[in-house]
Amino acid sequence: MIIVLKAGASEADIEDVSRRVRDLGFKTHLSRGEERTIIGVVGDDRAKEQLLALQALESVENVVRILQPFKLASREAHPESTQFRIHGVPIGGKQLVVMAGPCSVESRPQLLAVAEGVKAGGAHVLRGGAFKPRTSPYAFQGLEEEGLKLLHEASKATGLPVVTEVMEPDKVDVVAEHADILQVGARNIQNFSLLKRVAECGKPVLLKRGMSSSIQEWLLSAEYVLAGGNPNVILCERGIRTFETSTRFTLDLNAIPVVKKLSHLPVLVDPSHGTGHWEYVSAMAKAGLAAGADGLIIEVHNNPAEALSDGPQSLKPDKFGKLMSELRPLAEVLGRSL
């Protein structure tokens, strides 16, 4: 449920209502808009009739049942789009965000070269995988903690915040120590132990859609992180599995406006995984922004032919720079900036 307070409700009113809700055994999540304050209420459905009685309070305008199964992720609970900053980089606002870098951290020279390249091209966040979930057990699995240290070094050298994937609950602390954003990959979207753990870490979470996940399942995964007390969740559409084989996955651009209608959370598009071919990345990056995405995450490698993972879908730094120059006027047409 959500409790909508009247315009002009004081801090004392907000605290009074919140206290009453907590006394009933519920958790509260505050959402402050320009005109209204909304208190999201999460807990045992059996006591919700008692919540309806709070409509009698002078400061309460309405008590509303949320129809969606994802309560905190829904736009009913949080009408205004979520916005926050990561070391000065805005997420979810008018300015678009671009995260770029190699699929895998392979070596210090490789990572530093790519980091400098994406920085020069205009990226806002450095991406790179230290722990790599691979379909084949014989494929390169990442440099693990050594990779995290290299990402931290590259971040200090370029000034770019870092996003990297965490795969296991017991690795959350070490990843959070070196990264600014923790990515939960497509294969872990329903690893509920991991979702609960990243909710506790205090760092923003980038949640990629599972390759066979419905939009509702995706948003319910986000709900785990929000319900755990972490409001800074970024969604990422990275392609779903269909009958089509000419691309690695089918980039579901329908999901962008659908999620924007259902949820207040920022949404990125990953045209690299969504297509699996570098020559399609530019077109689908532009299409993703046109569909309403709040930014992109793009794989970039200085020598894709020798990349240890996902070389065929990686742009070279010069092609990434060219794409960024093409995206800037598009952003302006869309009423946004890059």
Secondary structure, DSSP 8 states (H G I E B T S, - for coil): -EEEE-TT--HHHHHHHHHHHHHTT-EEEEEE-SS-EEEEEES-GGGHHHHHGGGGSTTEEEEE---SS-STTBTTT--S---EEETTEEESSSB-EEEEE-SB---HHHHHHHHHHHHHHT-SEEE-BSS---SSTTS----THHHHHHHHHHHHHH---EEEE--SGGGHHHHHHH-SEEEE-GGGTT-HHHHHHHHTS-S-EEEE--TT--HHHHHHHHHHHHHTT---EEEEE--B--S--SSSSB--TTHHHHHHHHB-S-EEE-HHHHHS-HHHHHHHHHHHHHTT-SEEEEEB-S-GGG-SS-GGG-B-HHHHHHHHHHHHHHHHHTT-B-
